[in-house]
């Protein structure tokens, strides 16, 4: 019996040794960033990882797991930089410790987008924003005496002059009020039936691309998805801003001097079409990597010129906002 007991104990010990060897070959007991097992994460660890990345020296195999602090299965300068940021207190957790599960349902995709935008508004990163405004279609109609004043060729030239594309680029510093003001709104409507489509794609680098397409809206109210999520004016606000503007006058020079004409503006309709959000979210930190917001805006406005008659313009504009170069 004693010999049998010894054999059982020996077998168990052998199994434990084998298991411990297999585990230690994968990852020694430790913590992310501490690649020299001194119980601290500091610039020495960052330098060791950088040397390993460039091949001037190599980490012990059992610490390779803890060196991959962004969990991308590679050990390179990005890991070294993140360890240094942790060492100086710029970050409090490593990317590998904050893995974000892939959203599977439409509700989960909307929730992740909302969390991502809220996170950005809390941390106020630095970023670059490119704004493109393209006037791609205009219809001009006249009635009354003004129809005699302008020939069709004149109206066509006016139309061509108004068909423009403006592109502006701004860079906002981290933590500034201007950066906060120009971030998207973080209001998200959770009713998935109000959207045209909602989907998530896993990119080659492991990050998630969230694509949200909106249903077209004509004369939208204040609680509709495009108005709520993109921060665009609803029909009532747009109508009031044009019809109640103090600048609704034109000055026409004549032989007897300038004549000021009060304009009576009426907004017939406002349409938002082809609106979409495409947001790339880091799968390890939940932070925005890039963001693109696009919408076509079509408005139908009639302007009464008094004795001169009236003019109707139907204008279609494509607005695109592209956010990039995020630094948290």
DRENDO-1510 file (C-alpha; in Angstrom, 1 decimal, always signed):
<recs>
REC; n; res; u; v; w
REC; 1; UNK; +0.0; +0.0; +0.0 .
REC; 2; UNK; +2.9; +2.3; +0.9 .
REC; 3; UNK; +4.5; +1.8; -2.5 .
REC; 4; UNK; +1.2; +2.3; -4.3 .
REC; 5; UNK; +0.7; +5.6; -2.4 .
REC; 6; UNK; +4.2; +6.8; -3.4 .
REC; 7; UNK; +3.5; +5.9; -7.0 .
REC; 8; UNK; +0.3; +8.0; -6.9 .
REC; 9; UNK; +2.1; +10.9; -5.3 .
REC; 10; UNK; +4.9; +10.7; -7.9 .
REC; 11; UNK; +2.4; +10.6; -10.7 .
REC; 12; UNK; +0.5; +13.6; -9.5 .
REC; 13; UNK; +3.8; +15.5; -9.0 .
REC; 14; UNK; +4.9; +14.6; -12.5 .
REC; 15; UNK; +1.6; +15.9; -13.9 .
REC; 16; UNK; +1.8; +19.1; -11.9 .
REC; 17; UNK; +5.4; +19.7; -13.1 .
REC; 18; UNK; +4.4; +19.1; -16.7 .
REC; 19; UNK; +1.4; +21.5; -16.4 .
REC; 20; UNK; +3.5; +24.2; -14.8 .
REC; 21; UNK; +6.1; +23.9; -17.5 .
REC; 22; UNK; +3.5; +24.2; -20.3 .
REC; 23; UNK; +2.0; +27.3; -18.6 .
REC; 24; UNK; +5.3; +29.0; -17.9 .
REC; 25; UNK; +6.2; +28.6; -21.5 .
REC; 26; UNK; +3.2; +30.6; -22.4 .
REC; 27; UNK; +3.2; +33.3; -19.7 .
REC; 28; UNK; +5.0; +33.6; -16.4 .
REC; 29; UNK; +3.0; +34.9; -13.5 .
REC; 30; UNK; +3.2; +38.7; -13.7 .
REC; 31; UNK; +1.5; +41.7; -15.0 .
REC; 32; UNK; +1.3; +43.6; -18.3 .
REC; 33; UNK; +4.2; +45.8; -19.0 .
REC; 34; UNK; +6.5; +44.3; -16.3 .
REC; 35; UNK; +8.9; +42.4; -18.6 .
REC; 36; UNK; +11.7; +42.1; -16.1 .
REC; 37; UNK; +9.6; +40.8; -13.2 .
REC; 38; UNK; +10.7; +43.4; -10.7 .
REC; 39; UNK; +7.1; +44.2; -9.7 .
REC; 40; UNK; +7.1; +47.6; -11.4 .
REC; 41; UNK; +6.2; +49.0; -14.8 .
REC; 42; UNK; +8.6; +51.8; -15.7 .
REC; 43; UNK; +10.8; +53.2; -18.5 .
REC; 44; UNK; +13.2; +50.2; -18.1 .
REC; 45; UNK; +10.5; +47.9; -19.2 .
REC; 46; UNK; +9.6; +50.1; -22.2 .
REC; 47; UNK; +13.3; +50.2; -23.2 .
REC; 48; UNK; +13.5; +46.4; -23.0 .
REC; 49; UNK; +10.5; +46.0; -25.2 .
REC; 50; UNK; +11.9; +48.5; -27.7 .
REC; 51; UNK; +15.2; +46.6; -27.8 .
REC; 52; UNK; +13.3; +43.4; -28.4 .
REC; 53; UNK; +11.3; +45.0; -31.2 .
REC; 54; UNK; +14.5; +46.2; -33.1 .
REC; 55; UNK; +16.4; +43.0; -32.4 .
REC; 56; UNK; +19.3; +44.4; -30.3 .
REC; 57; UNK; +18.3; +42.2; -27.3 .
REC; 58; UNK; +15.5; +39.7; -26.6 .
REC; 59; UNK; +13.0; +39.2; -23.8 .
REC; 60; UNK; +12.8; +36.0; -21.9 .
REC; 61; UNK; +10.2; +33.8; -23.6 .
REC; 62; UNK; +8.0; +33.6; -20.5 .
REC; 63; UNK; +7.6; +37.4; -20.5 .
REC; 64; UNK; +6.6; +37.8; -24.2 .
REC; 65; UNK; +2.9; +37.6; -23.2 .
REC; 66; UNK; +3.2; +40.5; -20.8 .
REC; 67; UNK; +5.1; +42.6; -23.3 .
REC; 68; UNK; +2.2; +42.5; -25.8 .
REC; 69; UNK; +0.3; +45.2; -24.0 .
REC; 70; UNK; -2.1; +46.1; -26.8 .
REC; 71; UNK; -3.0; +42.4; -27.5 .
REC; 72; UNK; -2.3; +42.5; -31.3 .
REC; 73; UNK; -0.1; +39.4; -31.1 .
REC; 74; UNK; +3.0; +41.5; -32.0 .
REC; 75; UNK; +5.7; +43.0; -29.9 .
REC; 76; UNK; +6.9; +46.3; -31.4 .
REC; 77; UNK; +7.4; +50.0; -30.7 .
REC; 78; UNK; +3.7; +50.5; -30.1 .
REC; 79; UNK; +3.9; +48.3; -27.1 .
REC; 80; UNK; +7.0; +50.1; -25.8 .
REC; 81; UNK; +5.2; +53.5; -26.2 .
REC; 82; UNK; +2.2; +52.2; -24.3 .
REC; 83; UNK; +4.3; +50.9; -21.5 .
REC; 84; UNK; +6.1; +54.3; -21.3 .
REC; 85; UNK; +2.7; +56.1; -21.3 .
REC; 86; UNK; +1.6; +53.8; -18.4 .
REC; 87; UNK; +4.9; +54.5; -16.5 .
REC; 88; UNK; +4.4; +58.2; -16.6 .
REC; 89; UNK; +0.7; +58.1; -15.7 .
REC; 90; UNK; -0.7; +59.1; -19.1 .
REC; 91; UNK; -2.8; +56.0; -19.2 .
REC; 92; UNK; -4.0; +53.9; -16.3 .
REC; 93; UNK; -4.7; +50.6; -18.1 .
REC; 94; UNK; -3.2; +48.8; -21.0 .
REC; 95; UNK; -5.2; +48.1; -24.2 .
REC; 96; UNK; -5.0; +44.4; -23.6 .
REC; 97; UNK; -6.8; +44.9; -20.3 .
REC; 98; UNK; -9.8; +46.6; -22.0 .
REC; 99; UNK; -10.8; +44.3; -24.8 .
REC; 100; UNK; -14.2; +45.2; -26.3 .
REC; 101; UNK; -16.4; +42.4; -27.4 .
REC; 102; UNK; -17.7; +42.6; -31.0 .
REC; 103; UNK; -21.3; +43.8; -31.0 .
REC; 104; UNK; -23.6; +41.3; -32.6 .
REC; 105; UNK; -27.0; +42.8; -32.6 .
REC; 106; UNK; -28.2; +46.2; -33.9 .
REC; 107; UNK; -28.9; +47.3; -30.3 .
REC; 108; UNK; -25.3; +46.4; -29.3 .
REC; 109; UNK; -23.9; +48.3; -32.2 .
REC; 110; UNK; -25.9; +51.4; -31.3 .
REC; 111; UNK; -24.8; +51.0; -27.7 .
REC; 112; UNK; -21.1; +50.7; -28.6 .
REC; 113; UNK; -21.4; +53.8; -30.8 .
REC; 114; UNK; -23.0; +55.7; -28.0 .
REC; 115; UNK; -20.3; +54.6; -25.5 .
REC; 116; UNK; -17.6; +55.6; -28.0 .
REC; 117; UNK; -18.9; +59.1; -28.6 .
REC; 118; UNK; -19.5; +59.6; -24.9 .
REC; 119; UNK; -16.0; +58.5; -24.1 .
REC; 120; UNK; -14.6; +60.9; -26.6 .
REC; 121; UNK; -16.6; +63.8; -25.2 .
REC; 122; UNK; -15.3; +62.9; -21.7 .
REC; 123; UNK; -11.7; +62.6; -22.7 .
REC; 124; UNK; -11.8; +65.3; -25.4 .
REC; 125; UNK; -9.0; +64.0; -27.7 .
REC; 126; UNK; -7.0; +65.9; -30.2 .
REC; 127; UNK; -8.2; +65.3; -33.8 .
REC; 128; UNK; -8.4; +66.6; -37.3 .
REC; 129; UNK; -11.7; +67.3; -39.0 .
REC; 130; UNK; -12.2; +67.8; -42.8 .
REC; 131; UNK; -15.5; +69.5; -43.7 .
REC; 132; UNK; -16.8; +69.3; -47.3 .
REC; 133; UNK; -19.8; +71.2; -48.5 .
REC; 134; UNK; -20.9; +70.5; -52.1 .
REC; 135; UNK; -23.8; +72.3; -53.8 .
REC; 136; UNK; -24.6; +69.7; -56.5 .
REC; 137; UNK; -28.0; +70.7; -57.8 .
REC; 138; UNK; -30.1; +73.9; -58.0 .
REC; 139; UNK; -33.4; +74.7; -59.6 .
REC; 140; UNK; -34.4; +78.3; -60.0 .
REC; 141; UNK; -37.9; +79.5; -61.0 .
REC; 142; UNK; -39.3; +83.0; -61.3 .
REC; 143; UNK; -42.7; +84.6; -61.7 .
REC; 144; UNK; -44.0; +88.1; -62.3 .
REC; 145; UNK; -41.9; +91.0; -63.6 .
REC; 146; UNK; -38.6; +89.5; -62.5 .
REC; 147; UNK; -39.1; +86.8; -65.2 .
REC; 148; UNK; -38.7; +89.5; -67.8 .
REC; 149; UNK; -35.6; +90.9; -66.0 .
REC; 150; UNK; -33.7; +87.6; -66.2 .
REC; 151; UNK; -33.3; +85.6; -69.3 .
REC; 152; UNK; -33.0; +81.8; -69.0 .
REC; 153; UNK; -29.3; +82.1; -69.8 .
REC; 154; UNK; -28.9; +84.5; -66.9 .
REC; 155; UNK; -30.6; +82.1; -64.5 .
REC; 156; UNK; -28.4; +79.2; -65.8 .
REC; 157; UNK; -25.3; +81.3; -65.1 .
REC; 158; UNK; -26.6; +82.1; -61.6 .
REC; 159; UNK; -27.1; +78.3; -61.1 .
REC; 160; UNK; -23.5; +77.5; -62.2 .
REC; 161; UNK; -22.1; +80.2; -60.0 .
REC; 162; UNK; -23.9; +78.7; -57.0 .
REC; 163; UNK; -22.7; +75.1; -57.8 .
REC; 164; UNK; -19.6; +75.1; -55.6 .
REC; 165; UNK; -17.5; +72.8; -53.4 .
REC; 166; UNK; -15.9; +74.1; -50.2 .
REC; 167; UNK; -13.4; +72.1; -48.3 .
REC; 168; UNK; -12.0; +73.2; -44.9 .
REC; 169; UNK; -9.7; +71.4; -42.5 .
REC; 170; UNK; -9.2; +72.1; -38.8 .
REC; 171; UNK; -7.0; +70.6; -36.2 .
REC; 172; UNK; -8.2; +70.7; -32.6 .
REC; 173; UNK; -5.9; +70.4; -29.6 .
REC; 174; UNK; -6.6; +67.8; -26.9 .
REC; 175; UNK; -8.8; +69.0; -24.0 .
REC; 176; UNK; -9.8; +72.3; -25.6 .
REC; 177; UNK; -13.3; +73.7; -25.6 .
REC; 178; UNK; -13.2; +74.0; -29.4 .
REC; 179; UNK; -12.4; +70.3; -29.7 .
REC; 180; UNK; -15.3; +69.4; -27.4 .
REC; 181; UNK; -17.7; +71.7; -29.3 .
REC; 182; UNK; -16.9; +70.1; -32.7 .
REC; 183; UNK; -17.3; +66.5; -31.6 .
REC; 184; UNK; -20.5; +64.8; -32.7 .
REC; 185; UNK; -23.5; +64.8; -30.3 .
REC; 186; UNK; -23.7; +61.8; -28.1 .
REC; 187; UNK; -27.5; +61.4; -28.3 .
REC; 188; UNK; -28.4; +58.0; -29.8 .
REC; 189; UNK; -31.9; +56.8; -30.6 .
REC; 190; UNK; -32.1; +53.1; -29.6 .
REC; 191; UNK; -35.2; +52.1; -31.6 .
REC; 192; UNK; -33.6; +50.1; -34.4 .
REC; 193; UNK; -36.7; +50.3; -36.5 .
REC; 194; UNK; -36.0; +54.0; -37.2 .
REC; 195; UNK; -32.9; +53.3; -39.2 .
REC; 196; UNK; -32.3; +52.0; -42.7 .
REC; 197; UNK; -29.5; +49.7; -41.7 .
REC; 198; UNK; -27.1; +49.0; -38.8 .
REC; 199; UNK; -24.0; +46.8; -39.2 .
REC; 200; UNK; -20.6; +46.1; -37.7 .
REC; 201; UNK; -17.6; +44.9; -39.7 .
REC; 202; UNK; -14.3; +43.5; -38.2 .
REC; 203; UNK; -11.4; +45.2; -40.0 .
REC; 204; UNK; -8.1; +43.6; -40.8 .
REC; 205; UNK; -6.4; +45.2; -37.8 .
REC; 206; UNK; -9.1; +43.8; -35.5 .
REC; 207; UNK; -11.0; +47.1; -35.0 .
REC; 208; UNK; -14.7; +47.5; -35.6 .
REC; 209; UNK; -16.3; +49.6; -38.2 .
REC; 210; UNK; -19.8; +50.6; -37.3 .
REC; 211; UNK; -22.0; +51.7; -40.2 .
REC; 212; UNK; -25.3; +53.4; -39.4 .
REC; 213; UNK; -27.6; +54.5; -42.3 .
REC; 214; UNK; -30.7; +56.6; -41.7 .
REC; 215; UNK; -34.1; +56.7; -43.3 .
REC; 216; UNK; -34.7; +59.8; -45.4 .
REC; 217; UNK; -36.6; +62.5; -43.6 .
REC; 218; UNK; -38.9; +65.2; -45.0 .
REC; 219; UNK; -39.8; +68.2; -42.8 .
REC; 220; UNK; -38.3; +66.3; -39.8 .
REC; 221; UNK; -39.3; +66.9; -36.2 .
REC; 222; UNK; -36.9; +67.5; -33.3 .
REC; 223; UNK; -36.9; +63.8; -32.1 .
REC; 224; UNK; -36.1; +62.1; -35.5 .
REC; 225; UNK; -32.8; +60.2; -35.7 .
REC; 226; UNK; -31.0; +62.5; -38.2 .
REC; 227; UNK; -31.9; +65.6; -36.2 .
REC; 228; UNK; -31.1; +64.0; -32.8 .
REC; 229; UNK; -27.9; +62.2; -33.7 .
REC; 230; UNK; -26.3; +64.5; -36.3 .
REC; 231; UNK; -27.3; +67.8; -34.6 .
REC; 232; UNK; -29.0; +69.2; -37.7 .
REC; 233; UNK; -31.9; +71.6; -37.4 .
REC; 234; UNK; -35.5; +70.3; -37.6 .
REC; 235; UNK; -38.0; +71.7; -40.0 .
REC; 236; UNK; -39.5; +74.2; -37.5 .
REC; 237; UNK; -36.0; +75.6; -36.6 .
REC; 238; UNK; -34.8; +75.8; -40.2 .
REC; 239; UNK; -38.1; +77.5; -41.3 .
REC; 240; UNK; -37.9; +80.0; -38.4 .
REC; 241; UNK; -34.2; +80.8; -39.1 .
REC; 242; UNK; -34.9; +81.7; -42.7 .
REC; 243; UNK; -38.3; +83.3; -42.5 .
REC; 244; UNK; -37.5; +85.4; -39.4 .
REC; 245; UNK; -34.0; +86.5; -40.4 .
REC; 246; UNK; -33.2; +90.2; -40.0 .
REC; 247; UNK; -31.1; +90.0; -43.2 .
REC; 248; UNK; -34.0; +89.3; -45.5 .
REC; 249; UNK; -33.5; +92.4; -47.6 .
REC; 250; UNK; -31.7; +93.2; -50.9 .
REC; 251; UNK; -30.4; +96.5; -52.2 .
REC; 252; UNK; -30.8; +97.3; -55.9 .
REC; 253; UNK; -28.8; +100.3; -57.3 .
REC; 254; UNK; -30.9; +102.6; -59.7 .
REC; 255; UNK; -30.3; +105.9; -61.4 .
REC; 256; UNK; -32.1; +107.6; -58.6 .
REC; 257; UNK; -30.2; +105.8; -55.9 .
REC; 258; UNK; -30.3; +102.5; -54.0 .
REC; 259; UNK; -33.6; +100.8; -53.5 .
REC; 260; UNK; -34.0; +98.5; -50.5 .
REC; 261; UNK; -36.5; +95.6; -51.0 .
REC; 262; UNK; -37.9; +93.6; -48.1 .
REC; 263; UNK; -38.0; +89.9; -48.8 .
REC; 264; UNK; -40.8; +87.6; -47.7 .
REC; 265; UNK; -39.3; +84.2; -47.4 .
REC; 266; UNK; -41.3; +81.0; -47.2 .
REC; 267; UNK; -39.8; +77.6; -46.6 .
REC; 268; UNK; -41.8; +75.0; -48.5 .
REC; 269; UNK; -39.9; +71.9; -47.5 .
REC; 270; UNK; -36.7; +70.5; -45.9 .
REC; 271; UNK; -35.4; +67.1; -46.7 .
REC; 272; UNK; -32.5; +65.0; -45.3 .
REC; 273; UNK; -31.4; +62.1; -47.5 .
REC; 274; UNK; -28.6; +59.5; -47.7 .
REC; 275; UNK; -27.5; +60.3; -44.1 .
REC; 276; UNK; -24.9; +57.9; -42.7 .
REC; 277; UNK; -22.3; +57.4; -39.9 .
REC; 278; UNK; -19.2; +55.3; -40.4 .
REC; 279; UNK; -17.2; +55.0; -37.1 .
REC; 280; UNK; -14.1; +52.9; -36.6 .
REC; 281; UNK; -13.8; +51.9; -33.0 .
REC; 282; UNK; -10.7; +50.4; -31.3 .
REC; 283; UNK; -11.5; +46.9; -30.2 .
REC; 284; UNK; -9.1; +47.2; -27.3 .
REC; 285; UNK; -9.8; +50.6; -25.9 .
REC; 286; UNK; -13.3; +51.5; -27.2 .
REC; 287; UNK; -12.0; +54.8; -28.5 .
REC; 288; UNK; -12.7; +56.4; -31.9 .
REC; 289; UNK; -10.1; +55.7; -34.5 .
REC; 290; UNK; -11.9; +57.6; -37.3 .
REC; 291; UNK; -15.4; +58.9; -38.0 .
REC; 292; UNK; -17.3; +60.0; -41.1 .
REC; 293; UNK; -20.7; +61.6; -41.1 .
REC; 294; UNK; -22.5; +62.4; -44.4 .
REC; 295; UNK; -25.9; +63.8; -45.3 .
REC; 296; UNK; -27.6; +65.3; -48.4 .
REC; 297; UNK; -29.8; +68.4; -47.6 .
REC; 298; UNK; -32.5; +69.5; -50.0 .
REC; 299; UNK; -34.5; +72.7; -49.3 .
REC; 300; UNK; -37.3; +74.3; -51.3 .
REC; 301; UNK; -37.6; +78.1; -50.6 .
REC; 302; UNK; -39.8; +80.7; -52.1 .
REC; 303; UNK; -38.8; +84.4; -51.9 .
REC; 304; UNK; -41.5; +87.1; -52.6 .
REC; 305; UNK; -39.8; +90.2; -54.0 .
REC; 306; UNK; -42.9; +92.4; -53.8 .
REC; 307; UNK; -43.6; +94.3; -57.0 .
REC; 308; UNK; -40.8; +92.5; -58.7 .
REC; 309; UNK; -42.5; +89.1; -58.4 .
REC; 310; UNK; -41.1; +86.0; -56.8 .
REC; 311; UNK; -38.3; +83.5; -57.0 .
REC; 312; UNK; -38.2; +79.8; -56.0 .
REC; 313; UNK; -35.0; +77.9; -55.4 .
REC; 314; UNK; -34.6; +74.2; -54.8 .
REC; 315; UNK; -31.1; +73.5; -53.6 .
REC; 316; UNK; -29.4; +70.2; -52.9 .
REC; 317; UNK; -26.2; +70.2; -50.8 .
REC; 318; UNK; -24.0; +67.3; -49.7 .
REC; 319; UNK; -22.3; +67.8; -46.3 .
REC; 320; UNK; -19.5; +65.5; -45.2 .
REC; 321; UNK; -17.5; +65.5; -41.9 .
REC; 322; UNK; -14.4; +63.4; -41.7 .
REC; 323; UNK; -12.7; +63.0; -38.3 .
REC; 324; UNK; -9.2; +61.5; -38.1 .
REC; 325; UNK; -5.8; +61.6; -36.3 .
REC; 326; UNK; -7.3; +61.0; -32.8 .
REC; 327; UNK; -4.9; +61.5; -29.9 .
REC; 328; UNK; -6.2; +60.6; -26.4 .
</recs>
